[in-house]
Amino acid sequence: MSENVENNEQAEQAVSAEQTELEALRNENEELIDTLQRLQADFDNYRKRAARDQESLVARAGERIVKELLTQPSDADEGSVIEVLQKGYRLGDRVLRPARVVVAGPKEEPSGDPL
């Protein structure tokens, strides 16, 4: 009978060890699932942020193009300032730095080459 008791104790110890290992594996599984879910959320946020940044970049590029088109002279008189490249500064009546500007030149006449 003591042999049966010994076998039962060994069996209980084996079951206890397996339950401990099973619990450790379940905990590891939960941690891995949690890590995966966080990575998925981080990637989803990154993807959304990248899409917003791309939309913003396209909007700014379009805005810059429109501003350039609007500042182009269509019927500027010769000698008129059409663009300020660098602002000038004065101190009283003295010029500290003259402004750098683009001035409209003479209008080009269309060539008289008939096709």
URTA-V595717 format. One record per backbone hydrogen bond with DSSP energy under -1.0 kcal/mol. CO is the residue of the C=O (numbers start at 1). NH is the residue of the N-H. E is the energy in kcal/mol with one decimal. If there is no record, write none. Layout:
co: {CO/CO}
nh: {NH/NH}
e: {E/E}
This chain:
co: {1/2/3/4/5/6/7/8/9/10/11/12/13/14/15/16/17/18/19/20/21/22/23/24/25/26/27/28/29/30/31/32/33/34/35/36/37/38/39/40/41/42/43/44/45/46/47/48/49/50/51/52/53/54/55/56/57/58/59/60/61/62/63/64/65/66/67/77/80/83/86/89/89/91/94/97/100/100/102/102/104}
nh: {5/6/7/8/9/10/11/12/13/14/15/16/17/18/19/20/21/22/23/24/25/26/27/28/29/30/31/32/33/34/35/36/37/38/39/40/41/42/43/44/45/46/47/48/49/50/51/52/53/54/55/56/57/58/59/60/61/62/63/64/65/66/67/68/69/70/71/80/104/102/100/96/97/94/91/89/85/86/82/83/79}
e: {-1.9/-2.2/-2.4/-2.5/-2.4/-2.3/-2.5/-2.6/-2.3/-2.5/-2.6/-2.8/-2.6/-2.4/-2.6/-2.2/-2.4/-2.8/-2.5/-2.2/-2.5/-2.4/-2.4/-2.4/-2.5/-2.5/-2.3/-2.5/-2.5/-2.5/-2.5/-2.6/-2.6/-2.2/-2.5/-2.6/-2.3/-2.9/-2.6/-2.4/-2.5/-2.5/-2.8/-2.3/-2.7/-2.9/-2.1/-2.4/-2.8/-2.3/-2.4/-2.6/-2.5/-2.5/-2.4/-2.7/-2.5/-2.5/-2.4/-2.6/-2.3/-2.3/-2.6/-2.5/-2.5/-2.6/-1.8/-2.0/-2.9/-3.0/-2.3/-2.2/-1.8/-1.9/-2.7/-2.4/-2.8/-1.8/-3.0/-1.3/-3.1}
